[in-house]
Amino acid sequence: MFRWLLPLLCVLSTSPAAAAAASPAQARALAGVLDEAGALAPLRTVLVARDGVLLAERGYHGGSPSRPANIKSASKSVVSALVGIAIERGLLDGVDQPVAPLLADRLPANPDPRMARLTVGHLLSMQAGLQPTSGRQYGRWVAQPDWVRAALAQPFVDEPGGGMLYSTGSTHLLSAILVRVGGKPTLALAREWLAPQAGFAVTSWDRDPQGIHFGGNQMAMTPRSLLAFGELYRNGGRATSGAQVLSAEWIAQSWTPRTHSVYTGDGYGYGWFARRIGGHDVRFAWGHGGQMLYIVPALGLTVAMTSDEHTGTAVSGHLARLHGLMAEIIATQG
């Protein structure tokens, strides 16, 4: 399954010396693009790696690659990775496993019959059918005494497996499920399961009133750590230590669009967006304010960007400008 994507995932790293000798012109072009990126007022950091070699890292407007940043909804991609590992370890049966038995004690008293058809995969791909808890509903949801119960109590506005309904509540349910099957807090699982990837670390992660780490938001890590997480995916799930942390098949499944955003038209898989940028297929994680992790499989390119988290990326046009910056970075590597 998805074998067409596996060759793109298994790009071997080249040595720094080989990369440096490849093209001085490319290095100059990239430096010029990153110099001009400073004109983007909300931008805080940009880090660029190719085939596992760090080509450049920049800080802007007080930002630093070594300073923790709130990656906001880009953390949904981290939760997706943890679900994939849980499946690989046999803690979950797979993406078609029903959610209701996993969270039976948190269901509403008389659940909608459609709840029985809600699966782990639906939560991953934002196709739960439940009314979203993001956007205008977000404040009301996080004001509830039990976020898991509140997310499960949302009315169905579509069928499970229907259109994309972006909802942080869906990813938070995945965090609650991981706690159930993993027997540890989600942060502890992340630190244990992703430990083989050098440079990856979660600095902090907020919890809900029951102590469940906030699936899909409020996760802090350094931009270097975000890049390291992207490198794990870019390298087919293989850590720099050589350990196979994620299966290449899980990455292929996660990167396969199952639905599309009604706002941007971008495809969405399991915690990852899909878009053509600079003439190439790109997979990316996106957090509010402009916390971005881009991977261009065909080029072996991984790019992390962080921004002022209070910037409204879509409405302000900042997201489009970051995509434009990514296109310029891609152009330097052609």
KAWO-V435157 format. One record per pair of residues at least 24 apart in sequence whose ideal C-beta (glycine too) atoms are under 10 Angstrom apart, sorted by the first residue. I is the first residue (numbers start at 1). GAP is how many residues later the second one is. Records with the same first field share a line. If there is no record, write none. Layout:
BEGIN
I: GAP + GAP
END
This chain:
BEGIN
1: 248 + 251 + 252 + 255
2: 246 + 247 + 248 + 249 + 250 + 251 + 252 + 253 + 254
3: 245 + 246 + 249
4: 248 + 252
5: 231 + 243 + 244 + 246 + 247 + 248 + 250 + 251 + 276 + 292
6: 230 + 242 + 243 + 245 + 246
7: 229 + 241 + 290 + 291
8: 226 + 228 + 240 + 243 + 244 + 247 + 273 + 275 + 287 + 288 + 289 + 290 + 291 + 292
9: 224 + 225 + 226 + 227 + 228 + 229 + 237 + 238 + 239 + 240 + 242 + 243 + 246 + 286 + 288
10: 225 + 226 + 227 + 228 + 238 + 287
11: 39 + 40 + 41 + 223 + 224 + 225 + 286 + 287 + 288 + 289 + 290
12: 39 + 40 + 223 + 224 + 226 + 288
13: 36 + 37 + 38 + 39 + 40 + 218 + 221 + 222 + 225 + 227 + 287
14: 36 + 37 + 38 + 39 + 286
15: 36 + 37 + 38
16: 35 + 36 + 37 + 38 + 39
17: 36
18: 33 + 35
19: 30 + 31 + 32 + 33 + 34 + 35 + 36
20: 33 + 35
22: 28 + 29 + 31 + 311
23: 309 + 310
25: 307
26: 24 + 29 + 305 + 306 + 307 + 308
27: 28 + 29 + 305
28: 304
29: 299 + 300 + 302 + 303 + 304 + 305
30: 25 + 26 + 298 + 299 + 301 + 302 + 303
31: 24 + 25 + 27 + 301
32: 296 + 300
33: 292 + 293 + 294 + 295 + 296 + 297 + 298 + 299
34: 24 + 26 + 291 + 294 + 295 + 298
36: 289 + 292
37: 268 + 284 + 285 + 287 + 288 + 291 + 292
39: 282
40: 250 + 265 + 267 + 271 + 278 + 281 + 282 + 284 + 285
41: 266 + 267 + 270 + 277
42: 247 + 248 + 264 + 265 + 266 + 267 + 268 + 269 + 270 + 271 + 274 + 276 + 279 + 280
43: 247 + 262 + 263 + 264 + 265 + 268 + 275 + 278 + 279 + 282
44: 25 + 179 + 245 + 246 + 247 + 261 + 262 + 263 + 264 + 265 + 267
45: 24 + 177 + 178 + 179 + 181 + 182 + 246 + 259 + 260 + 261 + 262
46: 177 + 246 + 257 + 258 + 259 + 260 + 261 + 276 + 279 + 280 + 283
47: 175 + 176 + 177 + 179 + 180 + 181 + 183 + 246 + 255 + 256 + 257 + 258 + 259
48: 179 + 246 + 253 + 254 + 255 + 256 + 257 + 278 + 281 + 284 + 285
49: 178 + 179 + 181 + 182 + 185 + 251 + 252 + 253 + 254 + 255
50: 184 + 246 + 249 + 250 + 251 + 252 + 253 + 279 + 283
51: 180 + 183 + 184 + 248 + 249 + 250 + 251
52: 179 + 182 + 183 + 188 + 248 + 250
53: 247
54: 145 + 170 + 173 + 177 + 248
55: 246 + 247 + 248 + 274 + 277 + 278
56: 247 + 273 + 276
57: 166 + 167 + 170 + 247
58: 165 + 247
59: 164 + 247
60: 245 + 246 + 247
61: 246 + 247
62: 246
63: 160 + 242 + 243 + 244 + 245
64: 158 + 159 + 160 + 242
65: 157 + 158 + 159 + 160 + 161 + 162 + 239 + 241
66: 156 + 157 + 158 + 159
67: 136 + 153 + 155 + 156 + 157 + 239
68: 133 + 134 + 135 + 136 + 151 + 152 + 153 + 154 + 155 + 157 + 238
69: 134 + 150 + 151 + 152 + 153 + 154 + 156 + 157 + 218 + 220 + 222 + 235 + 237 + 238 + 239 + 240
70: 133 + 134 + 135 + 136 + 147 + 148 + 149 + 150 + 151 + 217 + 218 + 219 + 221 + 236 + 239
71: 131 + 146 + 147 + 148 + 149 + 150 + 151 + 152 + 154 + 155 + 158 + 214 + 215 + 216 + 217 + 218 + 220 + 221 + 222 + 233 + 235 + 238
72: 96 + 144 + 145 + 146 + 147 + 148 + 213 + 214 + 215 + 216 + 217 + 218 + 219 + 234 + 235 + 237 + 241
73: 61 + 93 + 95 + 98 + 143 + 144 + 145 + 146 + 198 + 212 + 213 + 214 + 215 + 216 + 218
74: 142 + 143 + 145 + 147 + 152 + 155 + 156 + 197 + 210 + 211 + 212 + 213 + 214 + 215 + 216 + 217 + 218 + 219 + 230 + 231 + 232
75: 93 + 96 + 100 + 115 + 127 + 130 + 138 + 139 + 140 + 141 + 142 + 143 + 144 + 145 + 146 + 151 + 154 + 196 + 210 + 212 + 216
76: 48 + 50 + 90 + 92 + 94 + 95 + 96 + 98 + 139 + 140 + 141 + 143 + 194 + 195 + 196 + 197 + 209 + 210 + 211
77: 94 + 139 + 149 + 152 + 153 + 156 + 177 + 192 + 193 + 194 + 195 + 196 + 206 + 207 + 208 + 209 + 210 + 216
78: 93 + 108 + 112 + 116 + 122 + 124 + 127 + 137 + 138 + 141 + 143 + 148 + 151 + 193 + 207 + 215
79: 44 + 45 + 91 + 92 + 93 + 95 + 96 + 98 + 99 + 107 + 111 + 134 + 135 + 136 + 137 + 140 + 191 + 192
80: 43 + 44 + 45 + 91 + 94 + 135 + 136 + 166 + 170 + 171 + 173 + 174 + 189 + 190 + 191 + 192 + 205
81: 109 + 112 + 113 + 116 + 148 + 151 + 152 + 156 + 164 + 165 + 169 + 170 + 173 + 189 + 190
82: 92 + 93 + 95 + 96 + 100 + 104 + 107 + 108 + 111 + 112 + 133 + 164 + 189
83: 37 + 38 + 40 + 41 + 88 + 91 + 92 + 94 + 95 + 98 + 132 + 167 + 171 + 187 + 188
84: 40 + 109 + 153 + 161 + 162 + 163 + 165 + 166 + 167 + 169 + 170 + 186 + 187
85: 93 + 97 + 104 + 105 + 107 + 108 + 109 + 152 + 160 + 161 + 162 + 165
86: 34 + 88 + 91 + 92 + 95 + 96 + 103 + 107
87: 33 + 94 + 160 + 163 + 166
88: 105 + 149 + 156 + 157 + 158 + 159 + 161 + 162
89: 92 + 93 + 104
90: 91
91: 86 + 87 + 89 + 90 + 91 + 92 + 98
92: 28 + 82 + 85 + 86 + 88 + 89 + 90
93: 27 + 88
94: 25 + 26 + 27
95: 24 + 25 + 26 + 27 + 28 + 29 + 30 + 155 + 158 + 175
96: 24 + 25 + 26
97: 24 + 80 + 84
98: 24 + 62
99: 24 + 29 + 53 + 61 + 71 + 74 + 75 + 77 + 78
100: 52
102: 71 + 72 + 74 + 75 + 76 + 78 + 79
103: 45 + 46 + 48 + 49 + 70 + 73 + 74 + 77
105: 43 + 44 + 75
106: 40 + 41 + 42 + 43 + 44 + 45 + 46 + 47 + 67 + 70 + 74 + 104
107: 41 + 42 + 45 + 46
108: 41 + 42 + 44 + 45 + 46
109: 44
111: 41 + 42 + 45
112: 40 + 41 + 42 + 43 + 44
113: 43
114: 42 + 44 + 45 + 46
115: 37 + 41 + 45
116: 44
117: 39 + 42 + 43 + 44
118: 34 + 38 + 41 + 42 + 43 + 52 + 55
119: 41 + 42
120: 53 + 54 + 57 + 150
121: 39 + 40 + 132 + 137 + 149
122: 37 + 38 + 39 + 40 + 43 + 48 + 136
123: 28 + 37 + 44 + 46 + 47 + 48 + 49 + 50 + 51 + 54 + 92 + 147 + 148
124: 46 + 47 + 50 + 129 + 130 + 134 + 144 + 145 + 146 + 147 + 148
125: 36 + 39 + 45 + 129 + 131 + 132 + 133 + 134 + 143 + 144 + 145 + 146 + 147
126: 37 + 38 + 39 + 40 + 41 + 42 + 44 + 45 + 132 + 133 + 135 + 142 + 143 + 144 + 145
127: 31 + 32 + 33 + 34 + 35 + 36 + 37 + 38 + 43 + 131 + 132 + 141
128: 24 + 26 + 28 + 29 + 30 + 31 + 32 + 33 + 34 + 36 + 37 + 39 + 41 + 42 + 45
129: 25 + 26 + 27 + 28 + 29 + 30 + 31 + 32 + 33 + 34 + 36 + 41
130: 24 + 25 + 26 + 27 + 28 + 30 + 35 + 37 + 39 + 40 + 43
131: 24 + 25 + 26 + 27 + 34 + 36 + 38
132: 25 + 32 + 33 + 34 + 35 + 36 + 37 + 38
133: 32 + 33 + 34 + 35 + 36 + 37 + 38 + 39 + 40 + 83
134: 31 + 32 + 33 + 34 + 35 + 36 + 37 + 82 + 83 + 154
135: 31 + 32 + 33
137: 30 + 31 + 32
138: 29 + 30 + 31 + 79
141: 26 + 27 + 28 + 31
142: 26 + 27 + 30 + 64 + 66 + 67 + 72 + 75 + 76
144: 64 + 65
145: 63 + 64 + 65
146: 62 + 63 + 64 + 66
147: 25 + 26 + 28 + 29 + 60 + 61 + 62 + 63 + 65 + 67 + 68
148: 24 + 25 + 27 + 28 + 29 + 31 + 60 + 61 + 62 + 64 + 67
149: 27 + 61
150: 58
151: 25 + 57 + 64
152: 24
161: 97 + 98
162: 97
163: 96 + 97 + 98 + 99
164: 93 + 94 + 95 + 96 + 97 + 98 + 99 + 102 + 103 + 104
165: 94 + 97
166: 50 + 93 + 95 + 96 + 97 + 102
167: 49
168: 46 + 47 + 48 + 49 + 50 + 120
169: 46 + 47
170: 45 + 46
171: 43 + 44 + 45 + 46 + 100
172: 36 + 40 + 41 + 42 + 43 + 44 + 45
173: 39 + 42 + 43
174: 41 + 42 + 97
175: 30 + 32 + 33 + 37 + 38 + 39 + 40 + 41
176: 32 + 34 + 36 + 37 + 39
177: 35 + 38
178: 34 + 35 + 37
179: 31 + 32 + 33 + 34 + 36
180: 32
185: 26 + 27 + 28
186: 26 + 27 + 28 + 29 + 33
187: 26 + 27 + 32
188: 25
189: 24
190: 29 + 39
193: 52 + 53
194: 31 + 34 + 35 + 38 + 45 + 51 + 52
195: 44 + 46 + 48 + 50
196: 36 + 42 + 43 + 44 + 45 + 46 + 47 + 48 + 49
197: 28 + 31 + 32 + 34 + 35 + 38 + 40 + 41 + 42 + 43 + 44 + 46 + 48 + 49
198: 30 + 33 + 34 + 41 + 42 + 43
199: 25 + 26 + 27 + 28 + 29 + 30 + 32 + 33 + 40 + 41
200: 24 + 25 + 26 + 27 + 28 + 29 + 30 + 31 + 32 + 39 + 40 + 45
201: 24 + 27 + 28
202: 27
216: 55 + 71
217: 70 + 71
219: 68 + 72
221: 70 + 83 + 85
222: 82 + 84
223: 68 + 70 + 81 + 82 + 83
224: 80
225: 79
226: 59 + 61 + 65 + 66 + 67 + 76 + 78 + 79 + 80
227: 66 + 75 + 76 + 77 + 78
228: 74 + 76
229: 56 + 64 + 73 + 75
230: 53 + 54 + 55 + 62 + 63 + 64 + 65 + 71 + 72 + 73 + 74
231: 62 + 64 + 69 + 71 + 73
232: 70
233: 39 + 50 + 52 + 60 + 62 + 64 + 69
234: 49 + 61 + 62 + 63 + 65 + 66 + 67 + 68
235: 65 + 67
236: 61
251: 32 + 44 + 46
254: 29
255: 26 + 28 + 40 + 42
256: 27
257: 26
261: 25 + 53
263: 51
264: 50 + 55 + 56 + 59
266: 57
275: 48 + 51
276: 51
277: 46 + 47 + 48 + 49 + 50 + 51 + 52 + 53
278: 45 + 46 + 48 + 49 + 50 + 51 + 52 + 53 + 54 + 55 + 56
279: 48 + 51 + 52 + 55
280: 46 + 47 + 50 + 53 + 54
282: 41 + 44 + 45 + 48
284: 38 + 39 + 42
286: 27 + 28 + 33 + 36
287: 26
288: 24 + 25 + 26 + 31
289: 24 + 27 + 29 + 30
290: 24 + 26 + 28 + 29 + 31 + 32
291: 31
292: 27 + 30 + 31 + 33 + 34
294: 28 + 29 + 31 + 32 + 35 + 36
296: 30 + 33 + 34 + 37
298: 32
299: 30 + 31 + 34 + 35
300: 33
301: 25 + 28 + 29 + 32
303: 26 + 27 + 30
305: 24
END
